[in-house]
Amino acid sequence: MKRVIGFLSILFVVLIGYYLQPVLFPPTQGKAPVTPTNQVVRHKALKHQTIKAEGYANYISQPIETFEQKFGGPTKIEDSGFFFQTRDYALDKGILEVNVEAGKVSTIKVMAKKAEIKPFKFGMTSSQLSDQINLSAAFALSYDEEPVDIELSENDMRFRPLVAFDNDTFAMLFFNGDNEKLIGTVYLDMENLLRLMPYKINSGNPLANRVQESNLDWNVLNQQKQQRTIEAINFYRTLRKLDELPTADNAISDSKKLLKGFLTAPKKVLNNDRLEEWQTDQGAHLSNLSFELSSTEFKDLAKNTKIDYQDGFFYSPMIDPLFNLFDWISHEHLNEVITASESELGVAIDQESVLVLLQEPEKTKDSD
């Protein structure tokens, strides 16, 4: 019996020692060497949704003659200064513009109250569109054998959604910055998407705007674009049941002075960081690197130039007046300027830069 008890006692001690050894005397663990890496982690965009091409989408990349067989000849043709023509076509109570490159349709822009733009509808809300179409926030594209990943922000999805058709064309839909109703549509090919788009690119490169300088009179082009911008703004206002803004010589002259003042001496209104941003954007010629003056910077510009104003903004790049207007009205702070009341309108353009100015009407000044 004593032997049994002794044996069990020894076994108990051995077992306790066996199980407590790792706790009392833990093994020394060597640190694994850390190898530095420069790998960048990227989220791969999912394949975007496409819908059946119909309406204007079927004319993108087609000869302009094909388009004109359906819609008739142009009412106006103007050079853009960026290697494309802008042609206007008759549209009942609306604006229909087509950009033409090398004899083919590259972009179609429509603004109207009731024009047919299947499968979309003017006046529909962004929520109605999302109920009708499964919108994509990420687009995995391939241009010139290079992958390009585009990402739309939450605001992009609400005010500037992008739709892909099954014939490798796209539509940008622009909704008002206040009531979120569809006001403009732009149909375009992939190349122009990468040139004009206001979206973020996660990988790949956007395409720079090509400035055509030879054999063109930019004074004439600037004047033509100024008139296009004024007409587009006032037509948009009529769609919103607002009075057209009158243009006055003083407002036009003052807008030109402000624009010239900034372009000549941006250092007077920009701090060092903003000046570097402006210079970078100017060198890049990229639409998705747009530049605006803040309200404080615009105020300083007007103060330096000794010009009174009610509201206004500076924006770059200005490539296509109607497209730029669509983009502006999809941003609430710019839409507020364009829909302001009881003002005189001045617009000045210098190649890729535009300044929109609102001033108190002369009659109001005289009465004061």
C-alpha positions, 0 to 999 in steps of 0.5 A, a space after each residue: 500500500 505504501 508503495 502504491 501511495 508513493 508511486 502516485 505521489 511521484 507521478 503527481 509531481 512529475 505531471 505537475 512539473 511537465 505541465 508547469 514547465 512552459 509557464 515557468 520557463 517559456 522558450 525564447 522566441 526569435 524575432 522574424 526579420 521584417 522585409 521592407 516592401 514598396 508594394 501599393 495595395 489597390 482595390 480592383 474595380 468590379 466590372 461595371 454594369 452595362 445597359 442596352 444602347 439606344 437613342 443618341 448612344 447609337 450615334 457615338 463614333 458614327 460618321 457625322 453624316 449618319 447623325 445628320 441623316 436623322 436630325 438634319 444639318 447643323 444650324 451653327 458650326 464652331 471650332 473649339 480650339 481643342 481639336 473638335 468642332 461643336 455643331 448645333 442642331 435644331 431641337 424643340 425647346 432645347 439645346 442639342 450640340 454635337 462634338 465632331 472629331 475627324 468626321 465622327 461623332 465623339 460627344 452629344 449633349 442635350 438640355 431640354 424640358 421634354 426631349 426624348 433621351 431614352 432610356 432616361 427622362 428629363 425631370 426624373 430624380 436621381 432616386 428614380 434613376 437608381 430605381 430604374 437602372 443598377 448604377 455602378 460606382 466603380 468602372 474597370 476600363 481599358 484604354 489603349 491596352 492600359 487598365 483604367 479604374 474610375 471611382 464615383 463618390 457618393 455625390 457623383 452618384 447623386 448628381 453626376 452618375 455615369 452609365 455604360 452602354 453595351 456598345 462601348 459608349 457612355 452617358 453622364 447624367 447631370 442633376 440639379 444641385 438643389 432638387 436633384 432633377 435631371 437637367 442635362 445628358 452627355 453621350 460620349 466615347 471612352 476617349 472623351 470620357 477620360 478627357 472630360 470626366 470629373 471623377 476620381 481615377 484610382 489607377 491608370 491615367 486621365 487624358 490631357 486636353 489638347 490645346 490647338 494653337 496654330 491657325 486659330 484666332 483665340 480672340 474669336 474662339 473666346 468670344 464665341 464660347 462667351 456667347 455660348 456660355 451666356 446662352 446656355 446659362 439663360 436657357 437653363 434658367 428658363 427651364 427653372 422658370 427663372 428670368 434670363 439674366 441681362 448682360 451689360 457692357 459694364 458686367 462683361 468689361 468687369 468680368 474680363 478685368 477680373 479674369 485678366 487680373 487673376 491670370 496676370 498675377 495669381 500670387 496676389 490672391 493665392 497663398 503658396 500652397 494654392 499657387 502651387 496647386 494652380 500651377 500644377 493644374 495649369 501644366 496638367 491640362 486635366 479636367 478632373 483636376 479642376 480649379 476654383 477660387 474660394 469665396 475669400 480669394 474671389 473677394 480679394 481678387 475683386 478688391 485688388 481690381 476695385 470691382 463691385 460684385 454680388 457673386 461669381 466664380 472662377 473656374 478652370 478648365 473650360 473646354 466645352 461651355 455646355 458640358 461645363 455648365 452641366 457640371 456647374 449646376 450639379 454642384 450646389 454652390 455653383 448652381 446657386 450663383 447661376 440661379 441667382 436673381 436680380 443681377 447682371 451677368 458677365 462672362 469672360 473666357 481666356 482659353 481654358 479659364 472662365 470667370 462668371 460675374 454677377 453685379 447689381 443692375 445699373 437701374 438699381 444703382 441709379 435709384 440708390 
